[in-house]
Amino acid sequence: MNRSIITVILCFAAVVILPVRCTNETPGTGPLIFYVMGDWGRKGSLDQVAVANQMERWTSVENPRFIVATGDNFYPAGVVSTTDPHWQESFERVYTGTNLKTKPWYVALGNHDYDGNPDAEIAYHAKNLKWNMPGRYYTRIERIGDGGSARLIFVDTTPFERGSNQDTIRQKLWLDSLCARKDTDWVFVVGHHQIYSGGLRKFDRSPIRYSLEPIFNKNGVDIYFCGHEHDLQHLKVADKPTHYFLSGAGSDIRPTGMMEHSLFAASVQGFMSVTVKKQTLEVKVIDHNGNMLYSTTLEH
């Protein structure tokens, strides 16, 4: 199926923009809304708290169903156990808003998480039911109130980059089999490392592109959400099906830029808000001051 961008809004005004409150925002009866944010766990520093505060503010209006975290959850070297103080300092005591604290998180692993104990992040669900990482890669299906559905596939990209004792071929076969099912209206893949970027890694020909992009192209994957680049980007290769949204600005940021496939880029702390219906999807980029910097709508 062809997907095209039908609306693009760039908002350069300094005013804070908030969406109109939606009705019937209970799971299964309204659109599927979720937030995407990555590269965040720095004990509240580097505007991590500011991003969390704006996530809370927007949550009070949009009522997202869950939060997607694109990896590098704890800096500089992950966590060592489920009792590591980092859990309190970077997660429990940061995302504390009245509305935000009720939302489940679905989490991918990043390279900094591998510098600690990734299995502790998988095990933490037993201590806090809000934290969800049932494996190093996993999938879930979300139903939409208008009869639509979306599959989210969380992949573990670090073994493709640095090598490990994991069977990356097995993960690729698993990903390909899920993407090929065509049992949902939308297919989103969530990972950590970028495939395209206009930022710091603009000229990086990482193994992720060669490992995963052929699967996306073959199966018409709609969106790949990732982080790793500490910025906010939207890219689309003209003759390929997948949109690439980089949301890695949960705390520290770096300079970014544009390249031939870029549609948007900003070097500012923030997150993305995704609203999914059966036929259309909107992605908004929100900065740490609550401003909507960019909005784009995709349709089947």
Phi, psi and omega per residue, in radians:
M1 nan 2.488 3.128
N2 -1.491 2.380 3.034
R3 -2.026 2.376 3.124
S4 -2.325 2.661 3.070
I5 -1.416 2.125 -3.131
I6 -1.888 -0.287 3.105
T7 -2.525 2.285 3.028
V8 -2.294 2.207 3.135
I9 -2.169 2.165 3.023
L10 -1.877 2.218 -3.076
C11 -2.043 1.845 -3.096
F12 -1.773 -0.080 3.141
A13 -1.173 2.683 -3.106
A14 -1.457 -0.063 -3.101
V15 -1.287 2.712 3.083
V16 -1.498 2.270 -3.090
I17 -1.996 2.223 3.085
L18 -2.136 2.585 -3.094
P19 -1.346 2.842 3.025
V20 -1.248 2.406 3.139
R21 -1.104 2.338 3.132
C22 -1.623 2.684 3.063
T23 -1.714 2.835 3.113
N24 0.941 0.818 -3.105
E25 -1.584 0.537 3.020
T26 -1.532 2.569 -3.104
P27 -0.935 2.260 3.084
G28 1.613 -0.199 -3.127
T29 -2.048 -0.229 3.105
G30 -2.215 -2.980 3.053
P31 -1.117 2.734 3.034
L32 -1.446 2.052 3.110
I33 -2.078 2.289 3.041
F34 -2.581 2.778 -3.140
Y35 -1.877 2.597 -3.140
V36 -2.191 2.216 -3.065
M37 -2.682 2.440 -3.123
G38 -2.495 3.007 3.056
D39 0.956 1.115 -2.845
W40 -2.162 -0.573 -2.853
G41 -1.352 1.498 -3.103
R42 -2.201 0.645 3.069
K43 1.001 0.572 3.072
G44 1.529 -0.098 -3.060
S45 -1.444 3.034 3.071
L46 0.937 0.790 3.080
D47 1.162 0.311 3.020
Q48 -1.047 -0.725 3.134
V49 -1.161 -0.678 3.129
A50 -1.081 -0.734 3.086
V51 -1.110 -0.776 3.116
A52 -1.034 -0.699 -3.133
N53 -1.133 -0.674 3.119
Q54 -1.297 -0.556 3.012
M55 -1.064 -0.738 3.085
E56 -1.083 -0.786 -3.093
R57 -1.074 -0.792 3.134
W58 -1.245 -0.570 3.102
T59 -1.069 -0.620 -3.131
S60 -1.156 -0.319 -3.140
V61 -1.801 -0.807 -3.023
E62 -1.551 -0.445 -3.095
N63 0.948 1.100 3.100
P64 -1.112 2.700 3.141
R65 -1.367 -0.589 -3.104
F66 -2.846 3.027 3.088
I67 -1.983 2.343 3.017
V68 -1.825 2.210 3.086
A69 -1.923 2.205 -2.994
T70 -1.626 0.316 3.019
G71 1.779 3.049 -2.892
D72 0.929 1.121 -3.020
N73 -1.454 -0.398 -3.111
F74 -2.505 2.101 3.132
Y75 -1.800 2.612 0.000
P76 -1.607 -0.133 -2.973
A77 -2.518 0.878 3.040
G78 1.054 -2.704 3.050
V79 -2.102 2.729 -3.126
V80 -1.677 -0.380 -3.091
S81 -2.849 3.116 3.094
T82 -1.332 -0.108 3.088
T83 -1.888 0.119 3.102
D84 -0.967 2.353 3.107
P85 -1.018 -0.370 3.133
H86 -0.988 -0.563 -3.135
W87 -1.043 -0.761 3.117
Q88 -1.292 -0.779 -3.011
E89 -1.244 -0.545 -3.041
S90 -1.944 -0.267 -3.076
F91 -2.182 -1.142 -3.005
E92 -1.063 -0.680 -3.048
R93 -1.691 0.076 -3.130
V94 -1.853 -0.841 -3.073
Y95 -1.669 1.214 -2.928
T96 -1.931 0.075 -3.113
G97 -1.006 2.624 -3.073
T98 -0.943 -0.735 -3.129
N99 -1.508 -0.726 -3.076
L100 -1.114 -0.649 -3.043
K101 -1.189 -0.202 3.104
T102 -1.566 -0.120 -3.028
K103 -1.576 2.312 3.063
P104 -1.223 2.649 3.071
W105 -1.937 2.398 3.002
Y106 -2.052 2.162 -2.781
V107 -2.181 2.413 2.984
A108 -1.808 2.772 3.083
L109 -1.590 2.539 3.039
G110 -2.071 3.094 -3.090
N111 -1.122 -0.617 3.108
H112 -1.207 -0.507 3.071
D113 -1.157 -0.547 3.101
Y114 -1.263 -0.300 3.074
D115 -1.337 -0.171 3.030
G116 -1.953 -2.299 -3.093
N117 -2.087 1.636 -3.127
P118 -1.004 -0.571 -3.119
D119 -1.141 -0.464 3.077
A120 -1.163 -0.579 3.090
E121 -1.224 -0.592 3.063
I122 -1.186 -0.685 -3.060
A123 -1.351 -0.268 -2.994
Y124 -1.174 -0.331 3.103
H125 -0.982 -0.538 3.131
A126 -1.159 -0.408 3.119
K127 -1.674 -0.514 -3.138
N128 -2.489 1.905 -3.062
L129 -1.148 -0.264 3.119
K130 -1.219 -0.473 -3.079
W131 -1.564 2.090 -3.072
N132 -2.173 2.003 3.001
M133 -2.631 1.427 -3.041
P134 -1.214 -0.220 3.106
G135 -2.945 3.094 3.127
R136 -1.233 -0.383 2.914
Y137 -2.565 2.546 -3.009
Y138 -2.874 2.999 -3.129
T139 -2.451 2.783 3.051
R140 -2.659 2.690 3.093
I141 -1.998 2.349 3.096
E142 -2.012 2.319 3.109
R143 -1.600 2.521 -3.121
I144 -1.942 2.544 -3.022
G145 -1.096 -0.416 -3.127
D146 -1.574 0.275 3.109
G147 1.679 -0.046 3.132
G148 -1.483 3.122 3.136
S149 -2.723 2.739 3.133
A150 -2.442 2.383 3.029
R151 -1.805 2.257 3.012
L152 -1.886 2.239 -3.129
I153 -2.084 2.022 -3.124
F154 -1.685 2.055 -3.111
V155 -1.892 2.803 -3.141
D156 -1.925 1.753 -2.989
T157 -1.516 -0.352 -3.041
T158 -1.043 -0.702 3.114
P159 -1.069 -0.451 3.076
F160 -1.271 -0.492 -3.082
E161 -1.488 -0.800 -2.971
R162 -2.053 -0.097 -3.120
G163 1.428 2.598 3.104
S164 -2.921 -3.052 3.077
N165 -1.482 0.116 3.090
Q166 -1.321 2.643 3.073
D167 -1.564 1.644 -3.089
T168 -1.209 -0.498 3.083
I169 -1.117 -0.728 3.108
R170 -1.070 -0.725 3.127
Q171 -1.127 -0.699 3.115
K172 -1.111 -0.725 3.110
L173 -1.127 -0.694 3.079
W174 -1.078 -0.833 3.129
L175 -1.057 -0.813 -3.119
D176 -1.071 -0.707 -3.124
S177 -1.152 -0.648 3.120
L178 -1.254 -0.779 -3.133
C179 -1.108 -0.514 -3.096
A180 -1.382 -0.165 -3.029
R181 -1.178 -0.580 -3.135
K182 0.963 0.649 -3.093
D183 -1.784 0.107 3.074
T184 -2.383 2.851 3.131
D185 -1.283 -0.574 -3.110
W186 -2.239 2.581 3.036
V187 -2.245 2.097 3.104
F188 -2.049 2.309 3.023
V189 -1.899 2.366 3.133
V190 -2.069 2.184 3.067
G191 -2.512 -3.003 -3.128
H192 -1.773 -0.881 -3.014
H193 -1.396 2.569 -3.126
Q194 -1.326 2.715 2.987
I195 -1.842 -0.728 2.991
Y196 -2.240 2.631 3.121
S197 -2.815 2.537 2.966
G198 -1.778 0.111 -3.062
G199 -1.639 -2.514 -3.070
L200 -0.943 -0.665 -3.063
R201 -1.760 0.594 -3.102
K202 -0.941 -0.685 -3.066
F203 -1.808 0.253 -3.128
D204 -1.379 2.045 3.056
R205 -1.702 1.276 -3.001
S206 -1.302 2.738 3.078
P207 -1.065 -0.351 -3.115
I208 -1.076 -0.748 -3.126
R209 -1.056 -0.802 -3.075
Y210 -1.296 -0.414 -3.137
S211 -1.478 -0.732 -2.964
L212 -1.837 -0.604 -3.060
E213 -1.033 -0.679 3.089
P214 -1.024 -0.592 3.093
I215 -1.198 -0.723 3.106
F216 -1.089 -0.802 -3.116
N217 -1.117 -0.772 -3.099
K218 -1.077 -0.676 -2.993
N219 -1.846 0.017 3.101
G220 1.170 0.723 3.097
V221 -1.051 2.338 -3.045
D222 -1.304 -0.872 -3.045
I223 -2.470 2.460 2.892
Y224 -1.989 2.037 3.066
F225 -1.707 2.360 3.121
C226 -2.667 -3.093 3.077
G227 -2.302 -2.137 3.092
H228 1.266 -0.930 2.960
E229 -1.325 2.244 -3.060
H230 -1.502 1.183 -3.115
D231 -2.832 -2.934 -3.132
L232 -2.261 2.142 -3.070
Q233 -2.488 2.718 2.947
H234 -2.336 2.194 -3.140
L235 -2.337 2.633 3.113
K236 -2.653 2.144 3.034
V237 -1.402 2.236 -2.931
A238 -0.988 -0.697 -3.029
D239 -1.780 0.302 3.137
K240 -2.176 2.729 -2.935
P241 -1.403 -0.379 -2.891
T242 -1.659 2.360 2.962
H243 -1.595 2.458 -3.120
Y244 -1.992 2.027 3.112
F245 -1.984 2.068 3.117
L246 -1.778 2.058 3.128
S247 -2.228 1.473 -3.091
G248 -2.205 0.639 -3.023
A249 -2.054 0.654 -3.120
G250 -1.274 -0.260 3.051
S251 -2.699 -1.634 -3.108
D252 -1.139 2.482 3.075
I253 -2.199 2.821 3.069
R254 -2.289 2.851 3.033
P255 -1.037 2.527 3.103
T256 -2.238 -3.041 -3.134
G257 -3.005 -2.984 -3.090
M258 -1.992 2.702 2.994
M259 -2.418 -3.027 -2.973
E260 -1.076 -0.434 -3.113
H261 -1.754 0.067 -3.031
S262 -1.334 2.429 2.991
L263 -1.989 -0.416 -3.139
F264 -2.832 2.548 3.010
A265 -2.735 2.434 3.088
A266 -2.586 2.367 3.063
S267 -1.728 1.462 -3.107
V268 -2.743 2.550 3.102
Q269 -1.142 2.501 3.127
G270 2.969 -2.895 -3.095
F271 -2.621 3.079 3.102
M272 -2.097 2.467 3.066
S273 -1.937 2.208 -3.069
V274 -2.055 2.190 3.107
T275 -2.063 2.086 -3.011
V276 -2.042 2.240 2.961
K277 -2.096 3.063 -3.066
K278 -1.044 -0.699 -3.045
Q279 -1.883 -0.322 -3.076
T280 -2.359 2.807 -3.130
L281 -2.558 2.371 3.087
E282 -2.115 2.357 3.017
V283 -2.052 2.200 3.076
K284 -1.993 2.472 3.066
V285 -1.840 2.128 -3.075
I286 -2.033 2.283 3.138
D287 -1.608 3.129 -3.025
H288 -1.271 -0.083 3.013
N289 -1.763 -0.006 3.131
G290 1.591 0.060 3.118
N291 -1.369 2.407 2.990
M292 -1.478 1.953 -3.064
L293 -1.500 -0.454 -2.980
Y294 -2.830 2.551 3.035
S295 -2.529 2.408 3.077
T296 -2.437 2.512 3.131
T297 -2.069 2.277 3.103
L298 -1.933 2.640 3.087
E299 -2.416 2.741 3.047
H300 -1.251 nan nan
